[in-house]
Amino acid sequence: MVKFCPECGGDLKLDPSTKNFICKSCGLYASREKMDELRNKSEINYEDHKKRIREDYLDWWQASKKDKQKI
């Protein structure tokens, strides 16, 4: 069961008449399929973000080693 909003992290409530989820914080109103789609998109963006941070760190590390060798 989906418990947290993929947009804001707020609590979700299931509307039994429409079978859609409603976020108590931001008001997002979506079906389970849409929630899964948003959650997958969020996970992909997070993985890309982690990869960029790792690459930036490695670039910084290599640059600092080159600077140390010049001295």
N, C-alpha and C positions, 0 to 999 in steps of 0.2 A: 504494500500500500504506500502511496506517495504521501509523505508527511510534511515536507518543506517545499516552499516555493522556489523554483529554479531561478527566478528573477531577483528576489530580495531576501530569500531565506526565511520568510515569515511562515506562520502556520496555515495549512490548507484545510478547508472544510469541503466535504463532498455534498453536493446538492443532489439528493436522492431522486428528485423528479426529472432532472435533466441528465444525470450521471456525469456532470462536469464538476471540476474542482474550482473553488473560489479561494483566493488568498485573502486572509484577514488584514494583512498589512497594506499591500499595494493594489488589491482589487483585481488581480489577474484572474480571468475566467477562461478555462480551457478544458478540453477533454483529456482523458488519460493518454491518448496517442500524442496529442500536442505537448503534454507535460513530458513524456518520454523523449520527444524530439528536442524540446528545449533543454532538457537535462543532458542529452548526448552532445548537443552543441556546446553547452557550458563545459563539459568534460574535455572536449577537443580543444577549446580555447585555453583551458587551464594547462593542458599538456603542451600546447604551443608556447605558452608563457614560460613554463618551466624550462623548455628547451632553449628559448631565447636567453633566459637568465644564465643557464649553464654555458652557452656559447659566449656570452659577454664576459663571464668570469674567466673562461679559458683565454679569450683574447687579451684580457687585462693581465693575466698571469704570464702569458708569452711576452707581452710588451714589457712587463716589469723585469723579466729575466734578461731581455735584450739590453735594457737600460743598465742593469747591473754589470753586464759583460763589458760595456763601454768604459766603465770606470777603472 
